[in-house]
Amino acid sequence: MTLTPDMLRMLVARALASRADELSCSECDAQVDRFAEMALAGLGAAEALPLVEEHLSGCPVCREEFEALMDVLRDAARAEQPWWRRLLSRE
């Protein structure tokens, strides 16, 4: 893979913006399920787990996995609702 000037600028910018206390992808992955459940419950996940929020905002791979998890959790929550409520929520 050849680095383009834009890719190199992005890498340098991310390296300069990094902090000692930021999470790695594996550390984020270990906490993302709790973050997602809090977010779905409206419990202020970003305030409770700011390092996870920060990682998700800067890592497209982890963000994509988080969005997929949110979709699965939303679908599971809908499946637990009575049939008539699921019907109404489609409108």
GUTI-167284 format. One record per residue (C-alpha): residue number from 1; residue in one letter; x, y, z. Coordinates in steps of 0.05 Angstrom, whole numbers, plus 5000, padded with zeros to 4 digits. Layout:
! residues N
<site><num>NUM</num><residuo>A</residuo><x>X</x><y>Y</y><z>Z</z></site>
...
This chain:
! residues 91
<site><num>1</num><residuo>M</residuo><x>5000</x><y>5000</y><z>5000</z></site>
<site><num>2</num><residuo>T</residuo><x>5026</x><y>5068</y><z>4981</z></site>
<site><num>3</num><residuo>L</residuo><x>5013</x><y>5126</y><z>5027</z></site>
<site><num>4</num><residuo>T</residuo><x>4984</x><y>5187</y><z>4993</z></site>
<site><num>5</num><residuo>P</residuo><x>4998</x><y>5256</y><z>5019</z></site>
<site><num>6</num><residuo>D</residuo><x>4927</x><y>5260</y><z>5047</z></site>
<site><num>7</num><residuo>M</residuo><x>4935</x><y>5194</y><z>5084</z></site>
<site><num>8</num><residuo>L</residuo><x>5002</x><y>5216</y><z>5112</z></site>
<site><num>9</num><residuo>R</residuo><x>4972</x><y>5282</y><z>5136</z></site>
<site><num>10</num><residuo>M</residuo><x>4916</x><y>5243</y><z>5170</z></site>
<site><num>11</num><residuo>L</residuo><x>4964</x><y>5196</y><z>5205</z></site>
<site><num>12</num><residuo>V</residuo><x>5007</x><y>5253</y><z>5230</z></site>
<site><num>13</num><residuo>A</residuo><x>4946</x><y>5292</y><z>5254</z></site>
<site><num>14</num><residuo>R</residuo><x>4921</x><y>5231</y><z>5292</z></site>
<site><num>15</num><residuo>A</residuo><x>4989</x><y>5218</y><z>5323</z></site>
<site><num>16</num><residuo>L</residuo><x>4995</x><y>5290</y><z>5346</z></site>
<site><num>17</num><residuo>A</residuo><x>4924</x><y>5288</y><z>5374</z></site>
<site><num>18</num><residuo>S</residuo><x>4935</x><y>5224</y><z>5413</z></site>
<site><num>19</num><residuo>R</residuo><x>4936</x><y>5224</y><z>5489</z></site>
<site><num>20</num><residuo>A</residuo><x>4966</x><y>5177</y><z>5540</z></site>
<site><num>21</num><residuo>D</residuo><x>4898</x><y>5158</y><z>5568</z></site>
<site><num>22</num><residuo>E</residuo><x>4862</x><y>5142</y><z>5503</z></site>
<site><num>23</num><residuo>L</residuo><x>4835</x><y>5072</y><z>5491</z></site>
<site><num>24</num><residuo>S</residuo><x>4862</x><y>5022</y><z>5442</z></site>
<site><num>25</num><residuo>C</residuo><x>4814</x><y>4986</y><z>5397</z></site>
<site><num>26</num><residuo>S</residuo><x>4815</x><y>4924</y><z>5442</z></site>
<site><num>27</num><residuo>E</residuo><x>4803</x><y>4966</y><z>5504</z></site>
<site><num>28</num><residuo>C</residuo><x>4745</x><y>5001</y><z>5470</z></site>
<site><num>29</num><residuo>D</residuo><x>4717</x><y>4933</y><z>5447</z></site>
<site><num>30</num><residuo>A</residuo><x>4717</x><y>4909</y><z>5520</z></site>
<site><num>31</num><residuo>Q</residuo><x>4672</x><y>4968</y><z>5540</z></site>
<site><num>32</num><residuo>V</residuo><x>4630</x><y>4981</y><z>5478</z></site>
<site><num>33</num><residuo>D</residuo><x>4573</x><y>4934</y><z>5498</z></site>
<site><num>34</num><residuo>R</residuo><x>4562</x><y>4972</y><z>5563</z></site>
<site><num>35</num><residuo>F</residuo><x>4567</x><y>5037</y><z>5526</z></site>
<site><num>36</num><residuo>A</residuo><x>4515</x><y>5014</y><z>5475</z></site>
<site><num>37</num><residuo>E</residuo><x>4466</x><y>4990</y><z>5528</z></site>
<site><num>38</num><residuo>M</residuo><x>4473</x><y>5056</y><z>5565</z></site>
<site><num>39</num><residuo>A</residuo><x>4463</x><y>5095</y><z>5501</z></site>
<site><num>40</num><residuo>L</residuo><x>4399</x><y>5056</y><z>5484</z></site>
<site><num>41</num><residuo>A</residuo><x>4372</x><y>5068</y><z>5555</z></site>
<site><num>42</num><residuo>G</residuo><x>4387</x><y>5143</y><z>5549</z></site>
<site><num>43</num><residuo>L</residuo><x>4434</x><y>5141</y><z>5609</z></site>
<site><num>44</num><residuo>G</residuo><x>4488</x><y>5188</y><z>5583</z></site>
<site><num>45</num><residuo>A</residuo><x>4538</x><y>5138</y><z>5558</z></site>
<site><num>46</num><residuo>A</residuo><x>4584</x><y>5193</y><z>5531</z></site>
<site><num>47</num><residuo>E</residuo><x>4589</x><y>5225</y><z>5600</z></site>
<site><num>48</num><residuo>A</residuo><x>4597</x><y>5159</y><z>5637</z></site>
<site><num>49</num><residuo>L</residuo><x>4648</x><y>5130</y><z>5588</z></site>
<site><num>50</num><residuo>P</residuo><x>4682</x><y>5190</y><z>5555</z></site>
<site><num>51</num><residuo>L</residuo><x>4743</x><y>5151</y><z>5531</z></site>
<site><num>52</num><residuo>V</residuo><x>4698</x><y>5102</y><z>5494</z></site>
<site><num>53</num><residuo>E</residuo><x>4660</x><y>5160</y><z>5462</z></site>
<site><num>54</num><residuo>E</residuo><x>4726</x><y>5192</y><z>5442</z></site>
<site><num>55</num><residuo>H</residuo><x>4753</x><y>5128</y><z>5411</z></site>
<site><num>56</num><residuo>L</residuo><x>4688</x><y>5116</y><z>5373</z></site>
<site><num>57</num><residuo>S</residuo><x>4690</x><y>5186</y><z>5345</z></site>
<site><num>58</num><residuo>G</residuo><x>4761</x><y>5177</y><z>5319</z></site>
<site><num>59</num><residuo>C</residuo><x>4763</x><y>5104</y><z>5297</z></site>
<site><num>60</num><residuo>P</residuo><x>4719</x><y>5088</y><z>5236</z></site>
<site><num>61</num><residuo>V</residuo><x>4728</x><y>5012</y><z>5245</z></site>
<site><num>62</num><residuo>C</residuo><x>4705</x><y>5012</y><z>5317</z></site>
<site><num>63</num><residuo>R</residuo><x>4649</x><y>5062</y><z>5301</z></site>
<site><num>64</num><residuo>E</residuo><x>4623</x><y>5015</y><z>5247</z></site>
<site><num>65</num><residuo>E</residuo><x>4623</x><y>4956</y><z>5295</z></site>
<site><num>66</num><residuo>F</residuo><x>4588</x><y>4999</y><z>5348</z></site>
<site><num>67</num><residuo>E</residuo><x>4534</x><y>5019</y><z>5298</z></site>
<site><num>68</num><residuo>A</residuo><x>4523</x><y>4946</y><z>5279</z></site>
<site><num>69</num><residuo>L</residuo><x>4517</x><y>4928</y><z>5353</z></site>
<site><num>70</num><residuo>M</residuo><x>4466</x><y>4984</y><z>5363</z></site>
<site><num>71</num><residuo>D</residuo><x>4425</x><y>4957</y><z>5304</z></site>
<site><num>72</num><residuo>V</residuo><x>4425</x><y>4887</y><z>5335</z></site>
<site><num>73</num><residuo>L</residuo><x>4405</x><y>4914</y><z>5404</z></site>
<site><num>74</num><residuo>R</residuo><x>4350</x><y>4957</y><z>5374</z></site>
<site><num>75</num><residuo>D</residuo><x>4323</x><y>4897</y><z>5335</z></site>
<site><num>76</num><residuo>A</residuo><x>4325</x><y>4854</y><z>5398</z></site>
<site><num>77</num><residuo>A</residuo><x>4288</x><y>4907</y><z>5438</z></site>
<site><num>78</num><residuo>R</residuo><x>4234</x><y>4911</y><z>5383</z></site>
<site><num>79</num><residuo>A</residuo><x>4227</x><y>4836</y><z>5382</z></site>
<site><num>80</num><residuo>E</residuo><x>4211</x><y>4836</y><z>5457</z></site>
<site><num>81</num><residuo>Q</residuo><x>4154</x><y>4885</y><z>5447</z></site>
<site><num>82</num><residuo>P</residuo><x>4082</x><y>4860</y><z>5438</z></site>
<site><num>83</num><residuo>W</residuo><x>4063</x><y>4850</y><z>5365</z></site>
<site><num>84</num><residuo>W</residuo><x>4017</x><y>4910</y><z>5364</z></site>
<site><num>85</num><residuo>R</residuo><x>4072</x><y>4957</y><z>5390</z></site>
<site><num>86</num><residuo>R</residuo><x>4120</x><y>4931</y><z>5336</z></site>
<site><num>87</num><residuo>L</residuo><x>4067</x><y>4945</y><z>5284</z></site>
<site><num>88</num><residuo>L</residuo><x>4058</x><y>5016</y><z>5309</z></site>
<site><num>89</num><residuo>S</residuo><x>4133</x><y>5030</y><z>5312</z></site>
<site><num>90</num><residuo>R</residuo><x>4140</x><y>5016</y><z>5237</z></site>
<site><num>91</num><residuo>E</residuo><x>4099</x><y>5077</y><z>5218</z></site>
